[in-house]
Amino acid sequence: MMSRSFRRIALVVISVTIFSFGTSLFADPYWGSFKKDGCKSIFPGKRQYSSILYGIPSGQSWETTCANMGATVNGQVFTRPTRCVNSGFNMWGEFDVTDDSCEANWAATDEGGIYNYTHKNDGCQSSGTYAGKRKYSSRIWNVVGISWEAACAQLPITIAGKTYTTPHRCVNTGGATGMWGEWYVSDSSCESAPQVYARGQQDSLKRSGTLSGYVDLHTHPMANLGFGGVIFHGSPYGDAVSALANCPSTSDEGHSAGHSRVEAIVQDDIIGALLGTARHDNRGYTLLPYWPANNSYTHQTMYYEWIKRAYEGGMRAMVALAVNGDYMFGATDNGLPDIIKGIAIATDPIFDLNDMNTLRRQTQAVYDMQTWIDTQSGGPGQGWFRIVKTPAEAQSVIASGKLAVVLGTEVDYLADCTAATCTDAMITQGVQELYDLGLRYVFPIHLKTNGFGGAGLYNILGSGTKYDCKHYGQDCNTSGLTTYGQKVLKELMKKGMIIDVGHMSAKSLDGAISYAEQQAYPGIVTGHTGVYDMANKGNRHEANPTGAALKRIVTLGGMIGLITGQGNLEEIGEWRQNSDGSYIAHACGGTSQTFAQSYQYLRTLIGDPAYDGRISIGTDFNGFAHMPGPRFGGRACPGGVTTISQPDATRVGYPFSPDSALRVASTLPNAPSFGQHQFGNRTFDYNTEGAAHIGLMPDFFEDLRQQGLKRSDLEPVYRSAGFFTTMWQNAVNRSPNIQ
């Protein structure tokens, strides 16, 4: 038992000790628990979170300490509070945190009140101040803290690539129906004398030197080896009689029903698919009366002779992606509507449905294809089709006039990382395996929310928990980039690999770009994209990045590949912002004309750097994506048509020649001249066929010229193969410094 005097001495010693070490033990200030407060702004949406600052050292200014205290609030990093408030008893920090629920938004039902979009099309105005313009309107929602009128006057919207900071008119229709904004937009179909189509000028190029050719950032030559081998028909190489033989649609092969049913589903014949009655003309080489076609989705469009024609017409690099989706076509619960869920499709697979096994199988097949083409070309290493594994190899192949083929992957569960099952070891070992296989181009996320993050919700095949993302006018995925998502990005960056951020949810995309910005990593692309700012109706979704996101990718040193099938007439606006007042009237939807609208927007968005080659295309051949259709003939303008005609003078005229500054392909003695493509008993006229297969891409670019794109307008694309190798080299150079 302690004596009273000993206890007194002990207390003194303890007090002195606490006082002496108090500075080190308690000096660091810290934030208490954060309180969720009200909304502070409507655009962008910001919500206040607040907390008391504790542990301010004696004698130190509360205000100064607060002003220098950072925090992470609701996942967002702040170097200091938005505001510091001294209540007299405590010092509070207030942080304005981005929050969609605080964001005012434009939304209006269209098509008879069935669908909800950011804005609706009210048609052409025939009289009044805005005669000859197209009217769009929308109601403002979620206004807090200010009047409807004030909110309407300051809430922006982007329509047809132009951002309006305020509507042309704000109309208060009363409490029941609310405040509406109206915009009056230039549109050739509303004008009495729209600009006529004329071939684009043969002007000078913006940069000097030979054009390297273009890179197609998104192709799937081996899709026939995906999806269990029972959905997609036709091999990209081998003797045409066997490679492009009759498909199983009308035969008694066990998987004929699956093949036909998928073709029916993508052709919107749901009843035929459900009842098993859907069939199509199955005749293959030499007749090929039904396929390949721009509107057929389950047949080979990348036979080697067709790839060769594209290569000789200007394609000098091609990303060949292994593709699969073991959940896409009825193998398991795939998130499809009930009527489609019940359709038996991939029930008798020839191949393993697992994504990684499919990736291995398809990758080996591309190597086999290279060997086969070499055999046709004189022996090992002699062929025009060259798989490359380094940017130096790619540069050498392109400089020699051959086709640089970059291996990649676009599957749902990369490294078998699902949302429920993923580990650090799976990521490191998986990325190493990809690298050892020769893959250099990777999608971390495809159609399914996986261990890396949320997938963009834009079609019936996507998966993820939805929320009402008001600024997109439809549902978005609640999931963003996960910690495993950052880890897989880091591993890919350390290998100097190209990362495609396509298919990501808006939150995942922002997280991926932000992480790349932190790492100053240039190897970021979105290789087969639409563009939100040009989109209307159903195309205005989270998987089509905004202009701000696209500029962030380019600023990093990356590049954009525009998907050639941009949508229909109502889904893509008409681009009217060229500085010289020129435009290409959008009157024939689902064609090269639709692509031209988005392309002109993107070229203007990026500005002068575009001419380095920072824009290209991602066709998505063999990827169940629609291809540009014809502007003439019985299947003209598959995405809708206006009263503006397509004059015969704007047809692709055969023969034609690609740009004279393009490096000549090594397979040709001199610059090519293209007539209508003959294959078997079939003659392909782009004017009436559209982009039926990859070999008609030279004709696609010629069709763009015929409608008004100048020579310099297409220069970014024709320099893109060269810039791709530059970007890749920059990524490799950065890879040792990834932290």
VOGU-3710 file (C-alpha; in Angstrom, 3 decimals, decimal comma):
1> mmsrsfrria> 0,000/0,000/0,000  1,392/3,435/-1,101  2,066/6,109/1,491  0,351/9,486/1,142  3,708/11,284/0,465  4,657/8,724/-2,211  1,312/9,163/-3,959  1,855/12,950/-3,964  5,322/12,570/-5,544  3,960/10,123/-8,112
11> lvvisvtifs> 1,178/12,518/-9,134  3,681/15,322/-9,610  5,896/13,115/-11,752  2,938/11,966/-13,855  1,721/15,539/-14,306  5,155/16,730/-15,369  5,466/13,795/-17,762  2,086/14,514/-19,361  2,903/18,193/-19,659  6,351/17,439/-21,109
21> fgtslfadpy> 5,064/15,008/-23,721  1,698/16,673/-24,283  2,923/18,386/-27,401  3,877/15,090/-29,056  0,913/13,119/-27,749  -1,913/15,557/-28,397  -0,552/18,239/-30,752  -1,943/16,918/-34,025  -5,370/18,411/-34,742  -8,017/16,124/-36,192
31> wgsfkkdgck> -11,561/16,181/-37,508  -14,375/14,637/-35,576  -17,259/12,740/-37,132  -18,643/14,362/-40,258  -22,243/15,519/-40,295  -24,242/15,387/-43,530  -25,856/18,783/-44,084  -27,958/20,328/-46,818  -27,300/21,039/-50,497  -25,161/24,073/-51,312
41> sifpgkrqys> -25,307/24,280/-55,117  -27,378/22,870/-57,950  -24,764/22,673/-60,715  -22,622/20,910/-60,093  -24,523/19,345/-57,228  -22,735/20,001/-53,930  -23,733/18,939/-50,422  -22,181/20,365/-47,285  -20,534/18,035/-44,789  -19,253/19,566/-41,553
51> silygipsgq> -17,114/18,576/-38,589  -15,525/20,047/-35,465  -11,746/20,426/-35,541  -10,246/18,965/-32,365  -6,738/19,093/-30,899  -5,800/22,633/-31,906  -2,573/23,374/-29,992  -2,792/26,021/-27,313  -1,890/29,430/-28,629  -2,369/28,491/-32,281
61> swettcanmg> -4,953/30,273/-34,408  -8,120/28,229/-34,839  -8,747/29,814/-38,234  -5,217/29,184/-39,525  -5,217/25,594/-38,313  -8,583/24,925/-39,941  -7,533/26,529/-43,233  -4,595/24,114/-43,484  -6,402/20,909/-42,494  -7,275/18,540/-45,305
71> atvngqvftr> -9,744/15,676/-45,130  -11,295/12,880/-47,130  -15,056/13,288/-47,044  -17,381/10,739/-48,611  -14,481/9,492/-50,725  -13,485/12,945/-51,980  -10,093/14,404/-51,047  -9,850/18,018/-49,842  -6,608/19,856/-49,096  -8,587/22,326/-46,949
81> ptrcvnsgfn> -12,217/22,978/-46,009  -14,470/24,952/-48,307  -15,236/27,183/-45,310  -14,007/27,523/-41,708  -16,588/28,733/-39,180  -15,763/29,748/-35,605  -18,876/29,209/-33,496  -17,240/30,686/-30,395  -17,151/27,283/-28,725  -15,737/25,187/-31,584
91> mwgefdvtdd> -14,047/25,557/-34,936  -16,108/23,930/-37,686  -14,906/22,911/-41,109  -17,482/22,849/-43,901  -16,773/20,815/-47,045  -18,854/21,103/-50,216  -18,902/17,562/-51,553  -20,039/16,594/-55,043  -23,409/14,898/-54,711  -25,731/13,985/-57,586
101> sceanwaatd> -28,751/14,189/-55,306  -28,209/17,945/-54,985  -27,863/18,528/-58,711  -30,668/20,199/-60,572  -31,355/18,480/-63,857  -33,254/18,685/-67,087  -35,626/15,798/-67,787  -38,657/15,297/-69,994  -40,700/12,375/-71,198  -40,875/11,764/-74,925
111> eggiynythk> -42,371/9,275/-77,377  -45,820/9,522/-75,905  -44,604/9,828/-72,337  -42,989/6,377/-72,365  -39,292/7,239/-72,019  -37,505/9,794/-69,897  -34,642/11,734/-71,494  -32,687/14,887/-70,694  -34,667/16,764/-73,362  -37,392/16,103/-75,885
121> ndgcqssgty> -37,727/16,975/-79,539  -40,674/19,277/-80,240  -40,039/19,464/-83,975  -39,384/22,199/-86,512  -40,728/25,708/-85,962  -42,609/27,020/-88,984  -43,220/30,592/-87,831  -42,202/33,210/-85,324  -38,809/34,294/-84,042  -37,336/30,819/-84,336
131> agkrkyssri> -38,811/29,769/-87,666  -36,567/27,239/-89,393  -35,122/25,989/-86,106  -35,729/22,762/-84,241  -37,219/23,170/-80,783  -36,061/21,090/-77,846  -37,577/21,448/-74,401  -37,157/20,057/-70,936  -38,424/20,522/-67,414  -36,099/21,518/-64,575
141> wnvvgiswea> -36,093/19,294/-61,496  -34,512/19,162/-58,048  -34,137/22,886/-57,417  -33,061/23,815/-53,890  -32,157/27,140/-52,340  -33,090/29,378/-55,292  -36,143/30,142/-57,393  -37,150/28,102/-60,407  -36,567/31,121/-62,629  -33,044/31,638/-61,301
151> acaqlpitia> -32,251/27,937/-61,640  -33,538/27,817/-65,208  -31,427/30,822/-66,158  -28,188/29,227/-64,970  -28,531/25,475/-65,589  -26,582/24,466/-68,730  -27,325/21,728/-71,241  -25,413/20,441/-74,252  -27,395/19,728/-77,416  -25,791/18,705/-80,722
161> gktyttphrc> -22,347/19,448/-79,320  -23,117/23,021/-78,251  -23,387/23,947/-74,582  -26,118/26,440/-73,771  -25,472/28,210/-70,479  -29,108/29,278/-70,371  -32,199/28,312/-72,405  -33,486/30,576/-75,144  -36,682/30,780/-73,106  -37,707/29,805/-69,560
171> vntggatgmw> -41,432/29,159/-69,201  -43,092/28,700/-65,810  -46,129/26,510/-66,433  -47,202/26,402/-62,797  -46,853/24,162/-59,784  -48,244/20,991/-61,379  -46,101/21,017/-64,507  -43,186/23,169/-63,406  -40,517/25,291/-65,066  -39,484/24,479/-68,630
181> gewyvsdssc> -36,511/25,495/-70,727  -36,707/25,813/-74,511  -33,824/25,694/-76,979  -34,016/26,491/-80,682  -31,306/24,685/-82,607  -30,119/24,890/-86,205  -31,157/21,778/-88,120  -31,036/21,291/-91,881  -34,285/19,319/-91,952  -36,109/22,434/-90,678
191> esapqvyarg> -34,568/24,832/-93,191  -36,066/25,843/-96,531  -32,687/25,806/-98,283  -30,277/23,503/-96,457  -26,646/23,382/-97,512  -26,130/20,974/-100,403  -23,741/18,054/-100,251  -20,468/18,520/-102,094  -17,200/16,636/-102,064  -14,799/17,962/-99,435
201> qqdslkrsgt> -11,966/20,151/-100,667  -8,599/18,658/-101,526  -6,898/21,105/-99,176  -3,427/20,938/-97,637  -2,577/18,794/-94,642  -1,943/20,483/-91,280  1,223/18,509/-90,546  4,146/17,634/-92,774  5,365/14,177/-93,624  3,931/10,926/-94,894
211> lsgyvdlhth> 0,622/9,789/-93,438  1,249/6,689/-91,331  -2,252/5,299/-91,873  -5,014/4,694/-89,364  -5,385/2,360/-86,408  -8,617/0,470/-85,879  -8,718/0,376/-82,090  -11,457/-2,209/-81,775  -11,885/-5,453/-83,734  -12,743/-9,062/-82,873
221> pmanlgfggv> -11,396/-11,348/-85,616  -11,793/-14,511/-83,512  -15,337/-13,992/-82,232  -16,223/-17,391/-83,703  -14,189/-18,942/-80,867  -16,079/-17,031/-78,173  -19,520/-17,493/-76,629  -19,046/-21,244/-76,484  -18,535/-21,376/-80,247  -22,279/-21,582/-80,880
231> ifhgspygda> -23,321/-17,985/-81,546  -20,939/-16,517/-84,114  -20,216/-18,174/-87,469  -17,210/-18,095/-89,774  -13,428/-18,130/-89,431  -11,227/-15,160/-90,408  -8,679/-17,304/-92,232  -8,322/-20,534/-94,135  -9,811/-21,628/-97,428  -13,002/-19,624/-97,995
241> vsalancpst> -15,044/-22,745/-98,783  -14,547/-24,024/-95,240  -13,907/-20,757/-93,383  -17,090/-19,159/-94,737  -19,204/-22,274/-95,204  -22,976/-22,365/-94,834  -23,989/-21,245/-91,363  -26,169/-23,535/-89,203  -29,358/-21,478/-89,383  -31,403/-23,923/-91,429
251> sdeghsaghs> -29,520/-27,113/-90,644  -30,139/-29,664/-87,921  -26,911/-28,910/-86,077  -27,483/-28,711/-82,346  -26,461/-25,063/-82,094  -28,386/-23,803/-85,127  -31,167/-22,541/-82,848  -28,760/-20,488/-80,723  -27,094/-18,885/-83,729  -30,434/-18,037/-85,345
261> rveaivqddi> -31,966/-16,791/-82,132  -29,183/-14,319/-81,426  -29,396/-13,033/-84,998  -33,150/-12,643/-84,468  -32,728/-10,837/-81,143  -30,344/-8,261/-82,585  -32,753/-7,836/-85,508  -35,537/-7,155/-82,959  -37,403/-10,356/-83,826  -37,998/-11,297/-80,186
271> igallgtarh> -41,067/-13,421/-80,941  -39,208/-15,458/-83,559  -36,344/-15,975/-81,126  -38,710/-16,963/-78,307  -40,674/-19,446/-80,416  -37,592/-20,845/-82,138  -39,019/-20,049/-85,569  -36,402/-17,461/-86,593  -34,259/-18,475/-89,540  -32,161/-16,633/-92,112
281> dnrgytllpy> -30,510/-17,407/-95,441  -27,574/-19,555/-94,412  -25,686/-19,851/-97,707  -21,980/-19,138/-97,413  -19,129/-18,934/-99,907  -19,353/-18,586/-102,893  -22,886/-17,143/-102,949  -23,107/-15,228/-99,635  -26,532/-13,725/-100,448  -27,377/-12,661/-96,858
291> wpannsythq> -24,069/-12,213/-95,102  -21,728/-10,476/-94,551  -23,889/-7,379/-94,202  -23,849/-4,173/-92,196  -27,017/-5,292/-90,383  -26,040/-8,916/-89,715  -24,424/-9,477/-86,342  -23,559/-13,158/-86,067  -21,437/-13,757/-89,178  -17,756/-13,216/-89,909
301> tmyyewikra> -16,906/-9,748/-91,224  -13,118/-9,999/-90,845  -12,027/-12,672/-93,302  -8,329/-12,174/-94,055  -8,886/-11,004/-97,642  -11,209/-8,295/-96,308  -8,679/-7,262/-93,644  -6,083/-7,061/-96,410  -8,257/-4,710/-98,470  -8,671/-2,435/-95,437
311> yeggmramva> -4,924/-2,560/-94,833  -4,118/-1,696/-98,443  -6,609/1,165/-98,216  -4,955/2,814/-95,213  -5,245/0,681/-92,069  -1,731/0,235/-90,687  -2,478/-0,895/-87,127  -5,289/-3,008/-85,726  -6,173/-3,989/-82,172  -7,373/-7,610/-82,204
321> lavngdymfg> -9,394/-8,188/-79,043  -10,341/-11,526/-77,543  -14,027/-11,215/-76,711  -16,461/-13,239/-74,676  -19,308/-13,052/-72,228  -20,268/-16,305/-70,574  -23,290/-14,471/-69,187  -24,292/-12,721/-72,392  -26,397/-15,246/-74,209  -28,375/-17,307/-71,768
331> atdnglpdii> -25,614/-19,439/-70,250  -26,673/-18,234/-66,804  -28,838/-15,501/-65,335  -27,779/-12,616/-67,532  -29,940/-9,732/-66,433  -31,987/-9,813/-69,635  -35,712/-9,079/-69,712  -37,776/-12,080/-68,710  -39,005/-12,673/-72,256  -35,408/-13,085/-73,464
341> kgiaiatdpi> -34,160/-14,861/-70,343  -36,340/-17,788/-71,233  -34,777/-18,236/-74,667  -32,359/-21,155/-74,655  -29,292/-20,040/-76,606  -25,864/-21,123/-75,396  -27,088/-24,425/-74,021  -24,859/-26,725/-76,095  -21,443/-25,023/-76,173  -18,631/-26,453/-78,232
351> fdlndmntlr> -16,017/-24,571/-76,194  -15,547/-23,674/-72,550  -17,509/-20,516/-71,753  -15,025/-19,184/-69,186  -13,691/-15,734/-70,111  -10,014/-16,467/-69,451  -10,060/-19,799/-71,256  -11,742/-18,097/-74,201  -9,113/-15,347/-74,109  -6,319/-17,926/-74,309
361> rqtqavydmq> -8,027/-19,754/-77,176  -8,652/-16,629/-79,248  -5,171/-15,216/-78,644  -3,527/-18,411/-79,872  -5,790/-18,322/-82,914  -4,447/-14,888/-83,916  -0,905/-16,294/-83,771  -2,094/-19,204/-85,912  -3,632/-16,759/-88,372  -0,306/-14,917/-88,659
371> twidtqsggp> 1,453/-18,212/-89,397  -1,158/-19,114/-92,012  -0,802/-15,724/-93,764  2,992/-16,105/-93,653  2,603/-19,433/-95,445  0,586/-17,729/-98,171  3,234/-14,993/-98,407  6,458/-16,960/-98,795  7,333/-18,207/-95,333  7,851/-17,236/-91,689
381> gqgwfrivkt> 7,951/-13,493/-91,142  7,081/-12,679/-94,760  3,400/-11,877/-94,349  1,785/-8,463/-94,198  -0,035/-9,345/-90,922  2,459/-8,813/-88,058  1,743/-9,246/-84,343  3,729/-6,656/-82,377  4,578/-6,614/-78,678  6,498/-3,358/-78,316
391> paeaqsvias> 5,998/0,146/-79,686  9,349/-0,148/-81,466  8,128/-3,269/-83,264  4,902/-1,484/-84,199  6,801/1,525/-85,546  9,048/-0,724/-87,619  6,130/-2,695/-89,066  4,194/0,462/-89,959  7,276/2,073/-91,512  7,742/-1,031/-93,677
401> gklavvlgte> 4,191/-0,702/-95,004  2,787/-3,731/-93,210  -0,073/-4,124/-90,712  0,842/-3,943/-87,002  -1,513/-6,180/-85,020  -1,819/-5,481/-81,286  -3,320/-8,235/-79,144  -5,856/-7,313/-76,497  -8,867/-8,442/-74,528  -12,437/-7,344/-73,821
411> vdyladctaa> -14,077/-9,840/-71,470  -16,368/-9,503/-68,480  -14,247/-11,132/-65,798  -10,607/-10,400/-66,490  -8,336/-12,616/-64,368  -11,555/-14,311/-63,163  -12,139/-11,347/-60,816  -15,836/-11,167/-60,098  -17,426/-8,725/-57,672  -17,476/-11,516/-55,084
421> tctdamitqg> -14,145/-13,210/-55,763  -10,966/-11,249/-56,377  -7,542/-11,209/-54,717  -4,251/-9,386/-55,097  -2,651/-12,596/-56,323  -5,309/-13,081/-59,007  -4,541/-9,602/-60,314  -0,745/-9,825/-60,347  -0,726/-13,340/-61,792  -3,487/-12,507/-64,262
431> vqelydlglr> -1,769/-9,402/-65,622  1,514/-11,295/-65,901  -0,212/-14,036/-67,877  -1,739/-11,468/-70,243  1,677/-9,943/-70,792  3,324/-13,322/-71,359  0,641/-14,183/-73,926  1,597/-11,022/-75,816  -1,455/-8,925/-74,946  -0,780/-5,204/-74,687
441> yvfpihlktn> -4,295/-3,683/-74,774  -6,785/-4,375/-71,983  -10,357/-3,561/-70,928  -10,560/-3,854/-67,127  -14,376/-3,702/-67,303  -16,788/-4,888/-69,987  -20,535/-5,517/-69,726  -20,649/-6,875/-66,180  -19,848/-5,216/-62,886  -16,778/-7,134/-61,742
451> gfggaglyni> -14,105/-6,970/-59,058  -12,625/-3,852/-60,620  -15,686/-1,650/-60,792  -19,090/-0,891/-62,216  -20,043/-1,384/-65,855  -21,892/1,274/-67,809  -25,616/0,595/-67,879  -26,777/1,313/-71,391  -28,153/-1,914/-72,855  -29,933/-5,043/-71,688
461> lgsgtkydck> -26,708/-7,020/-71,297  -25,194/-4,748/-68,628  -25,303/-5,530/-64,926  -25,077/-3,497/-61,760  -27,150/-1,835/-59,074  -28,921/1,136/-60,609  -29,552/4,634/-59,371  -31,262/7,593/-60,969  -28,348/9,615/-62,321  -30,393/12,646/-63,232
471> hygqdcntsg> -27,752/14,359/-65,335  -27,741/11,405/-67,746  -31,514/11,210/-67,966  -31,578/7,508/-67,156  -30,212/4,923/-64,757  -26,522/4,607/-63,957  -24,468/2,098/-62,006  -23,926/2,860/-58,343  -20,541/1,107/-58,453  -17,346/2,992/-59,211
481> lttygqkvlk> -13,733/1,893/-59,380  -12,875/-0,475/-56,522  -9,589/-0,857/-54,654  -8,958/-3,906/-56,818  -9,716/-1,701/-59,802  -6,874/0,603/-58,824  -4,627/-2,401/-58,316  -5,280/-3,827/-61,767  -4,703/-0,405/-63,329  -1,425/-0,138/-61,445
491> elmkkgmiid> -0,260/-3,573/-62,603  -1,169/-2,789/-66,205  0,627/0,560/-66,001  3,749/-1,080/-64,592  3,812/-3,208/-67,752  3,359/-0,200/-70,049  0,100/-1,615/-71,388  -2,697/0,335/-73,067  -5,815/0,609/-70,903  -9,221/1,062/-72,527
501> vghmsaksld> -11,694/2,731/-70,173  -14,683/2,016/-72,409  -17,786/0,305/-70,980  -17,153/1,769/-67,527  -19,855/3,345/-65,419  -19,562/7,108/-65,087  -18,186/6,637/-61,572  -15,677/3,994/-62,670  -14,564/6,147/-65,590  -13,954/9,144/-63,368
511> gaisyaeqqa> -12,048/6,959/-60,915  -9,902/5,398/-63,652  -9,042/8,726/-65,280  -8,319/10,299/-61,883  -5,958/7,441/-61,028  -4,217/7,785/-64,392  -3,856/11,514/-63,742  -2,288/10,800/-60,355  0,181/8,465/-62,045  0,680/10,788/-65,051
521> ypgivtghtg> 0,093/7,752/-67,251  -0,512/8,471/-70,943  -1,626/5,019/-72,112  -5,376/5,612/-71,648  -7,858/5,292/-74,500  -11,523/4,826/-75,135  -11,371/2,948/-78,386  -14,930/2,426/-79,653  -16,933/5,221/-78,157  -19,926/7,378/-78,766
531> vydmankgnr> -20,013/10,939/-77,461  -22,549/12,072/-74,903  -22,515/15,712/-76,008  -23,777/14,842/-79,505  -26,296/12,284/-78,304  -30,054/12,467/-77,957  -32,619/10,097/-76,468  -31,332/6,612/-75,601  -27,770/7,363/-76,716  -27,400/9,880/-73,891
541> heanptgaal> -26,103/7,371/-71,357  -23,179/6,925/-68,997  -21,144/4,686/-71,326  -20,840/7,567/-73,816  -18,313/9,919/-72,175  -18,853/13,648/-71,909  -16,581/16,054/-73,734  -14,909/16,900/-70,422  -13,961/13,244/-69,873  -12,675/12,866/-73,441
551> krivtlggmi> -10,484/15,949/-73,057  -9,018/14,546/-69,839  -7,966/11,416/-71,738  -6,332/13,437/-74,496  -4,634/15,747/-71,987  -3,047/12,686/-70,384  -1,551/11,813/-73,759  -4,152/9,224/-74,727  -6,409/8,967/-77,750  -10,032/8,482/-78,769
561> glitgqgnle> -11,447/5,878/-81,139  -14,898/6,770/-82,439  -17,168/3,811/-83,120  -18,254/3,896/-86,761  -21,864/2,960/-86,027  -22,877/6,075/-84,077  -26,651/5,591/-83,982  -29,795/6,598/-85,779  -31,107/9,966/-86,959  -32,867/10,852/-83,702
571> eigewrqnsd> -30,010/9,670/-81,484  -27,270/11,935/-82,892  -27,590/15,679/-83,367  -26,481/17,638/-86,403  -23,086/19,332/-85,985  -23,400/23,023/-86,864  -20,418/24,574/-85,087  -17,724/24,625/-87,802  -15,995/27,996/-87,781  -16,513/28,466/-91,521
581> gsyiahacgg> -20,251/27,761/-91,305  -20,019/24,552/-93,334  -21,898/21,453/-92,273  -22,988/18,035/-93,475  -26,766/17,798/-93,261  -27,797/14,862/-91,103  -30,606/13,439/-93,171  -29,718/9,751/-93,515  -29,413/8,020/-90,150  -27,338/4,994/-89,282
591> tsqtfaqsyq> -24,753/5,749/-91,978  -21,369/7,397/-92,464  -23,331/10,664/-92,375  -24,216/10,011/-88,733  -20,584/9,258/-87,951  -19,588/12,552/-89,600  -21,621/14,540/-87,056  -19,856/13,075/-84,025  -16,481/13,086/-85,752  -16,611/16,813/-86,517
601> ylrtligdpa> -17,570/17,526/-82,914  -14,677/15,428/-81,602  -12,129/16,989/-83,948  -13,244/20,461/-82,846  -13,257/19,465/-79,165  -9,650/18,286/-79,278  -8,483/21,134/-81,492  -5,029/21,382/-83,018  -3,583/18,318/-81,181  -6,072/16,163/-83,113
611> ydgrisigtd> -3,871/16,532/-86,183  -1,082/14,621/-84,430  -3,318/11,573/-84,845  -5,167/11,563/-81,529  -8,506/10,566/-83,095  -9,146/7,299/-84,846  -11,905/4,751/-85,257  -12,976/1,611/-83,450  -15,193/-0,317/-85,814  -16,153/-3,180/-83,471
621> fngfahmpgp> -16,423/-5,601/-86,374  -17,632/-8,998/-85,082  -18,667/-7,310/-81,845  -22,473/-7,390/-82,241  -22,352/-3,701/-83,143  -24,254/-2,185/-86,032  -22,133/-0,938/-88,913  -22,791/2,130/-91,057  -25,500/1,370/-93,583  -25,896/2,542/-97,182
631> rfggracpgg> -27,241/5,898/-98,328  -28,737/4,476/-101,533  -30,776/1,504/-102,640  -33,477/-0,546/-100,998  -31,843/-0,504/-97,553  -30,859/3,179/-97,580  -30,729/5,183/-94,358  -31,517/2,350/-91,903  -31,494/4,802/-88,986  -34,172/7,109/-90,379
641> vttisqpdat> -34,440/9,643/-93,181  -35,634/13,228/-93,689  -36,904/14,861/-96,864  -33,358/15,912/-97,841  -32,247/13,723/-100,732  -28,932/11,952/-101,212  -27,918/13,114/-104,719  -26,368/10,564/-107,049  -23,430/12,948/-107,366  -22,494/12,073/-103,775
651> rvgypfspds> -22,234/8,340/-104,384  -18,850/6,730/-103,951  -17,461/6,755/-107,464  -15,490/3,701/-108,525  -12,592/3,503/-108,949  -11,283/5,823/-106,230  -7,911/6,299/-104,569  -7,111/6,945/-100,885  -5,044/9,970/-99,878  -1,875/10,224/-101,960
661> alrvastlpn> 0,233/10,999/-98,866  -0,461/7,571/-97,351  2,503/5,227/-97,226  1,907/2,541/-99,858  1,220/-0,953/-98,532  4,127/-3,378/-98,947  1,853/-5,776/-100,841  1,305/-3,222/-103,633  3,698/-1,940/-106,314  2,186/1,539/-106,167
671> apsfgqhqfg> -0,687/3,530/-104,679  -3,962/1,595/-104,870  -7,079/2,313/-106,865  -10,234/0,649/-105,596  -13,062/-0,661/-107,697  -16,141/-2,401/-106,330  -14,992/-5,308/-104,205  -15,476/-8,720/-105,810  -15,578/-11,782/-103,583  -16,916/-15,128/-104,689
681> nrtfdynteg> -20,105/-14,467/-106,616  -20,742/-11,264/-104,685  -20,009/-7,675/-105,710  -19,910/-5,151/-102,871  -20,988/-1,635/-103,771  -20,656/0,580/-100,684  -23,414/2,860/-101,955  -26,018/0,123/-101,566  -24,276/-2,195/-99,068  -22,704/0,114/-96,498
691> aahiglmpdf> -19,909/-1,309/-94,361  -20,759/-4,964/-94,922  -17,277/-6,073/-93,809  -13,963/-4,546/-92,793  -12,701/-4,567/-96,380  -15,134/-1,754/-97,200  -13,555/0,731/-94,799  -11,650/2,484/-97,628  -15,045/3,038/-99,242  -16,404/4,344/-95,920
701> fedlrqqglk> -13,759/7,083/-95,826  -14,394/7,895/-99,479  -18,100/8,223/-98,657  -17,214/10,791/-95,976  -15,246/12,781/-98,547  -18,163/12,662/-100,975  -20,428/14,304/-98,400  -18,125/17,143/-97,462  -15,218/16,192/-95,207  -12,049/17,854/-96,476
711> rsdlepvyrs> -8,758/16,114/-96,903  -7,416/17,786/-93,744  -10,560/16,813/-91,826  -9,535/13,159/-92,089  -5,857/13,832/-91,385  -6,197/13,010/-87,651  -7,405/9,508/-88,516  -4,768/8,946/-91,202  -2,011/9,868/-88,730  -3,446/7,799/-85,887
721> agffttmwqn> -1,381/4,630/-86,414  1,755/6,704/-85,873  0,378/8,453/-82,803  -0,746/5,127/-81,349  2,870/3,943/-81,303  3,983/7,270/-79,789  1,382/6,995/-77,025  2,383/3,392/-76,405  6,064/4,319/-76,174  5,242/7,132/-73,750
731> avnrspniq> 3,351/4,623/-71,598  6,315/2,236/-71,614  8,640/5,101/-70,689  6,398/6,023/-67,769  5,932/2,459/-66,486  9,078/2,253/-64,265  7,867/5,295/-62,298  4,427/3,973/-61,373  4,025/4,094/-57,606
//
